Amino acid sequence: MSAASAVLDSRVMVGRELRRATRSIDSMLTGMLMPVMILTLFVFVFGGAIDTGSKYINYVVPGIILLCAGFGSAATAVSVAQDKESGTLDRFRTMPILGSAVLIGHVVSSLVRNLVAGTIVVGVAIAYGFRPTTSPTAWLLATCVIVLYVLAFTWLSCAVGLLVSPDAANGLTFVLLFLPYVSSGFVPTSSMPSGLHAFAEHQPLTPIIETVRALLTGHPVGNNGLIAAAWCVGLMLVGQIGASRIHGRCR
């Protein structure tokens, strides 16, 4: 298969998934509005009681962005599982198209949806008083970290969706919705009990959130940048290789 054909097949699948997303109004509204509601809750209800040493909204926004991206990425597992259960994947396998095009469609569509949702969250946060003190270069780097995070967890979601039913895949969204809470996303990890503190410090979301936070607030990134990149690239490779092998084995 030529490179042009592979690109065309992937583009068609991306278009399919984007149309599918826009037609699922309830899922789209949930993905866009839930992070805004969580942001509103933490800023105006809990924010006054949480001491982070700085303005709370500037502290919490990176965690909300990553929570939003994780929830949106995990939703891909449900879409892939639905394609598998309905026989859509089997039908695509009988066609003369790039084998991985359907997975690429899911991944790129997830990335687009999450970037739109993240932009909405940032816009609402600025209206609430979020004031990032950073340069355009730092904004670009923060966006790159978020993109890597979305790609990593979307590929993992694809692998999960190929293995389980839609109902079971839906459980992954709750896992990734919960994970940012046990990190530095909403409160400093130093305020947690020792066992929880150890977990929060060594799970992947903490260095990723700390990297985005440092980039958006003009603070030094330190070692968190390399650790975050290593987690994202490692998880993305595991997800991509796993999803490709599972998809190929189902032929």
C-alpha positions in Angstrom: 0.0 0.0 0.0 1.3 3.4 -0.9 1.8 6.2 1.6 -0.8 8.3 -0.2 -3.4 5.5 0.2 -2.5 5.1 3.8 -3.0 8.8 4.5 -6.3 8.8 2.6 -7.6 5.8 4.6 -6.6 7.4 7.9 -8.2 10.7 6.9 -11.4 8.9 6.1 -11.5 7.2 9.4 -10.7 10.4 11.3 -13.6 12.1 9.5 -15.9 9.1 10.5 -15.0 9.5 14.1 -15.4 13.2 14.2 -18.8 12.9 12.6 -19.7 10.2 15.1 -18.6 12.5 18.0 -20.7 15.5 16.8 -23.8 13.3 16.4 -23.5 12.0 20.0 -24.8 15.2 21.5 -25.0 13.9 25.1 -21.4 12.5 25.1 -20.1 15.7 23.5 -21.9 17.9 26.1 -20.7 15.8 28.9 -17.1 15.9 27.7 -17.3 19.7 27.3 -19.3 20.8 30.3 -18.2 18.4 33.1 -14.7 19.8 33.3 -16.2 23.3 33.5 -18.5 22.3 36.3 -15.6 20.7 38.2 -13.5 23.8 37.7 -16.4 25.9 39.0 -16.9 23.6 42.0 -13.2 23.7 43.1 -12.7 27.4 42.5 -15.8 28.8 44.1 -16.7 26.0 46.7 -13.5 24.4 47.8 -10.9 26.9 46.7 -11.3 29.2 49.7 -10.5 26.3 52.1 -7.4 25.0 50.3 -4.0 26.6 50.9 -1.6 26.2 48.1 0.6 29.2 48.8 -0.7 31.0 45.7 -4.0 31.9 44.1 -5.9 28.7 44.0 -7.3 29.0 40.4 -3.7 29.3 39.1 -2.9 26.1 40.9 -5.9 24.0 40.0 -6.3 24.8 36.3 -3.5 22.4 35.0 -5.1 19.6 37.0 -8.5 20.3 35.5 -7.1 20.4 32.0 -5.5 17.0 32.5 -8.6 15.6 34.1 -10.6 16.8 31.1 -8.1 15.2 28.7 -8.0 11.9 30.6 -11.8 11.6 30.6 -12.0 12.4 26.9 -9.2 10.0 26.1 -10.8 7.1 28.1 -14.0 7.6 26.2 -12.2 6.2 23.2 -12.2 2.8 24.8 -16.0 2.8 24.7 -16.0 3.8 21.0 -13.5 1.1 20.1 -15.4 -1.6 22.1 -18.7 -0.6 20.4 -17.0 -1.0 17.0 -15.7 -4.4 18.0 -19.0 -5.6 19.4 -21.1 -4.3 16.5 -18.9 -6.1 13.9 -17.7 -2.8 12.4 -14.0 -3.7 12.9 -14.6 -7.1 11.2 -16.2 -5.3 8.3 -13.3 -2.9 7.9 -10.8 -5.8 8.0 -12.5 -7.2 4.8 -11.8 -3.9 2.9 -8.6 -3.1 1.1 -7.6 -0.3 3.5 -4.8 0.3 5.9 -5.3 -2.1 8.8 -4.5 0.5 11.5 -6.5 3.3 9.9 -9.5 2.7 12.1 -7.4 3.0 15.3 -5.7 6.1 13.9 -9.2 7.6 13.3 -10.1 7.0 17.0 -6.8 8.5 18.2 -6.8 11.6 16.1 -10.5 12.3 16.8 -9.8 12.0 20.5 -7.0 14.5 20.2 -9.2 17.0 18.4 -12.0 16.6 20.9 -9.7 17.0 23.8 -8.0 20.1 22.4 -11.3 21.7 21.9 -12.5 20.8 25.4 -9.2 22.0 26.9 -9.5 25.3 25.1 -13.0 25.8 26.5 -11.7 25.0 30.0 -8.8 27.6 29.7 -11.3 30.2 28.4 -13.7 29.7 31.3 -10.7 29.7 33.7 -9.5 33.0 32.4 -13.0 34.4 32.9 -12.9 33.1 36.5 -9.6 34.9 37.1 -6.9 32.5 35.9 -3.8 34.6 35.0 -1.0 32.5 33.5 2.3 34.4 33.6 4.2 32.8 30.8 5.5 33.2 27.3 4.1 31.9 23.9 7.0 29.4 23.9 5.9 28.0 27.3 2.3 27.9 26.1 3.5 25.8 23.1 5.5 23.5 25.3 2.5 23.0 27.7 0.3 22.2 24.7 2.9 19.6 23.5 2.9 18.0 26.9 -1.0 17.8 26.9 -0.9 16.4 23.3 1.5 13.7 24.4 -0.7 12.9 27.4 -3.8 12.6 25.3 -2.0 10.4 22.7 -0.6 8.1 25.4 -3.9 7.5 27.2 -5.9 7.3 24.0 -3.7 4.5 22.6 -4.0 2.7 26.0 -7.8 3.2 25.7 -7.8 1.7 22.2 -6.0 -1.4 23.6 -8.5 -1.7 26.4 -11.5 -1.2 24.0 -10.3 -4.1 21.9 -10.2 -6.4 24.9 -13.4 -5.7 26.8 -17.1 -5.0 26.3 -18.4 -1.4 26.0 -19.8 -1.6 29.6 -16.4 -2.7 31.0 -14.6 -0.1 28.9 -16.8 2.6 30.4 -15.2 1.8 33.7 -11.9 3.1 32.4 -13.3 6.6 32.2 -14.0 6.5 36.0 -10.5 5.3 36.7 -8.9 8.2 34.7 -11.5 10.6 36.2 -10.4 9.6 39.7 -6.6 9.4 39.1 -6.0 13.2 38.9 -7.5 13.6 42.4 -4.8 11.4 43.9 -2.0 13.6 42.5 -0.9 17.2 42.9 -3.7 18.4 40.6 -6.0 19.7 43.3 -4.0 19.9 46.5 -0.2 19.7 47.3 0.8 16.1 47.8 2.5 17.1 51.1 -0.9 17.5 52.6 -1.7 13.8 52.1 -1.2 10.9 54.5 2.2 9.2 54.0 0.9 6.2 52.0 -1.2 8.3 49.7 1.6 10.8 49.4 4.0 8.1 48.2 1.5 7.0 45.5 0.7 10.5 44.4 4.3 11.4 44.0 5.1 8.4 41.9 2.1 8.1 39.7 2.4 9.5 36.1 -0.1 12.4 36.4 1.8 14.3 39.1 5.0 15.1 37.0 2.8 15.8 34.0 0.6 18.2 36.0 3.6 19.8 37.6 5.2 20.3 34.2 2.1 22.0 32.8 1.7 24.1 35.9 5.3 25.3 35.9 5.1 26.2 32.2 1.9 28.1 32.6 2.9 30.0 35.7 6.5 30.8 34.7 8.2 28.6 37.3 11.2 26.2 36.7 10.2 22.9 35.3 13.1 21.0 36.8 13.2 17.2 36.4 9.4 17.0 36.1 9.7 17.8 32.4 11.8 14.7 31.6 9.8 12.5 33.9 6.6 13.6 32.3 7.9 13.1 28.8 9.2 9.6 29.7 5.8 8.6 31.2 3.9 9.9 28.2 6.2 8.3 25.5 6.4 5.0 27.4 2.6 4.7 27.9 2.0 5.8 24.3 4.4 3.1 23.0 2.8 0.4 25.3 -0.7 1.4 24.1 0.1 1.7 20.5 2.0 -1.6 20.3 -0.6 -3.4 22.4 -3.5 -2.0 20.4 -1.8 -2.9 17.0 -1.0 -6.4 18.1 -4.5 -7.1 19.5 -6.1 -5.6 16.4 -3.8 -7.7 14.2 -4.4 -10.9 16.1 -8.2 -10.5 15.7 -7.9 -10.8 11.9 
